[in-house]
Every structure is written in C-alpha cells, then in structure tokens.
C-alpha cells in the first residue's frame, strides 16, 4: 500500500513552504515524511579531468547536507517521523523514481511508493515570469502519485 509523503527539498523558500504544508498533511494522515535532495552528477569529462571521484562524491554530499539541514531542523521541531534520502541525477527523474518506490533499497511491489508528493512551485533556479519551474513541471507530468504544488507566499 502506498504510504508516506515525499518532499523534494533544495533549501529554497518554496521548498520550505512545501515542507510546512507536508507536515500538516503528515499529521492528518499519520504518516512520515521522506525529505529528498537530488544533486547533479557533476560527472562530465571536464570535472573528471580536474577532480577524482572521491572529491566529486564528497562535494555532492556536502551540498546535499547543507541543503537538507534547514528542512531536517524543521522536521525535528515538528515531531513528525521522517527519513532523509539523497539521490544523484536529473531531479525530475529522481523524484519520480523515489515516489514510485524505485529507491535503491528497492520496493519491488508496484503498490508501494509514496502516497503524495508535496513540492514547491519553484526551486533555487527561479526564473521570473513563469508559474512552475522545470522540475515541478517535469514531476507533474511524470509522477506515479498525486502531487501538491505549493506556491511561495512572500
């Protein structure tokens, strides 16, 4: 059975607003939150020329930890059960895979996965004049479960 609420989190104001909404939903449904950060792979011919794999992995891990820390603090104060997940790659694909129970730990059953995705309308790479960011738009079109897109209210 699908359960839990996936919150893609990049540390942006929109992601924090979405996390607050997800906390309310988690309390109402008595479920935990899966706080997910997706980092780019950084594995291009140019980066591999100047950095070894351990340096790339360490940098990626550091960036994920820095992005996730404010969200983790909010969740600890909320009293909601939560787990932290980190992925690497295209955020649209990785969010949908995590939501569909295609996690590295493997939930092979198709009726497993997230009950909802709650995410901000825009991430850190906000472009003025657009309603949804490329990541939220991509997830909206490919997600295996219902999505709540939360606009940021200044």
C-alpha positions in Angstrom: 0.0 0.0 0.0 1.3 3.5 -0.8 2.2 5.5 2.2 4.3 8.5 3.3 4.8 11.9 1.8 7.7 12.8 -0.4 9.0 16.3 -0.1 11.8 17.3 -2.6 13.9 19.8 -0.8 16.6 22.1 -2.0 16.6 24.6 0.8 14.7 27.2 -1.1 11.9 29.3 0.4 9.4 27.4 -1.9 10.7 24.1 -0.6 10.4 25.2 3.0 6.8 26.4 2.3 6.0 23.0 0.8 7.6 21.2 3.8 5.2 23.1 6.1 2.2 22.0 4.1 3.5 18.4 4.1 3.9 18.5 7.9 0.2 19.3 8.2 -0.7 16.5 5.8 1.6 14.1 7.7 -0.1 14.9 10.9 -3.6 14.4 9.3 -2.7 11.1 7.7 -0.4 9.9 10.5 2.4 9.3 8.0 6.1 10.1 7.8 7.8 12.5 5.5 10.6 11.5 3.1 12.8 14.5 2.7 14.6 14.1 -0.6 17.5 16.1 -2.0 18.8 15.5 -5.6 22.2 16.7 -6.6 23.6 16.9 -10.1 26.0 14.2 -11.0 28.9 16.6 -11.9 30.4 13.8 -13.8 31.4 15.4 -17.0 34.7 15.0 -18.9 35.8 18.4 -17.7 35.2 17.7 -14.0 36.7 14.3 -14.2 39.8 15.9 -15.7 40.3 18.1 -12.6 38.7 16.1 -9.8 38.8 12.5 -8.7 35.6 10.5 -8.0 36.0 10.9 -4.2 36.3 14.6 -4.5 33.1 14.8 -6.6 31.2 12.5 -4.2 32.4 14.5 -1.2 31.3 17.8 -2.7 28.0 16.4 -3.8 27.4 15.0 -0.3 28.4 18.3 1.3 26.0 20.3 -0.9 23.1 17.9 -0.1 23.8 18.1 3.6 23.8 21.9 3.5 20.6 22.0 1.5 18.8 19.4 3.8 19.8 20.9 7.2 17.1 23.6 7.5 14.4 21.1 6.5 15.7 18.5 8.9 15.7 21.1 11.7 12.0 22.0 10.9 11.0 18.3 10.9 12.7 17.6 14.3 10.8 20.5 15.8 7.5 19.3 14.3 7.7 15.9 16.0 6.8 14.2 12.7 8.6 11.0 11.8 10.8 11.4 8.8 13.7 9.9 6.8 16.3 11.7 4.7 17.1 10.5 1.2 19.8 11.7 -1.2 19.9 11.0 -4.9 22.1 12.0 -7.8 21.0 12.8 -11.3 18.1 14.7 -13.0 15.8 15.9 -10.3 12.6 15.2 -12.3 13.6 11.6 -12.9 14.9 11.0 -9.4 11.9 12.5 -7.7 9.5 10.3 -9.7 11.7 7.2 -9.1 11.7 7.8 -5.4 7.9 8.4 -5.4 7.4 5.2 -7.4 9.3 3.0 -4.9 12.3 2.7 -7.2 14.6 3.6 -4.3 18.0 1.9 -4.1 16.7 -0.2 -1.2 14.1 -1.5 -3.7 10.4 -1.7 -3.1 9.7 -4.1 -5.9 5.9 -4.1 -5.5 4.1 -1.5 -7.7 1.5 -0.8 -5.0 4.3 0.6 -2.8 5.7 4.0 -3.1 4.6 7.5 -1.9 1.0 8.5 -1.2 1.7 12.1 -2.3 4.5 14.4 -3.5 4.4 17.9 -1.9 6.8 20.3 -3.6 7.3 24.0 -4.2 6.4 25.6 -7.4 9.9 26.9 -7.9 13.3 25.9 -6.7 16.6 27.7 -6.3 16.8 28.4 -10.0 13.7 30.5 -10.2 13.2 32.4 -13.5 10.9 35.4 -13.2 7.7 35.3 -15.2 7.0 31.6 -15.0 4.5 29.9 -12.8 6.1 26.5 -12.5 9.8 25.6 -12.6 11.1 22.9 -15.0 11.5 20.4 -12.1 8.0 20.8 -10.8 6.6 20.8 -14.4 8.5 17.6 -15.2 7.4 15.9 -12.0 3.8 17.0 -12.6 3.8 15.2 -15.9 5.5 12.0 -14.9 4.8 11.3 -11.2 3.3 8.0 -10.2 1.2 9.5 -7.4 -0.8 12.7 -6.7 1.2 15.9 -6.4 0.5 19.1 -4.4 2.4 22.1 -5.8 2.8 24.8 -3.2 3.3 28.3 -4.3 5.5 30.5 -2.2 3.7 33.2 -0.3 6.1 36.1 0.4 
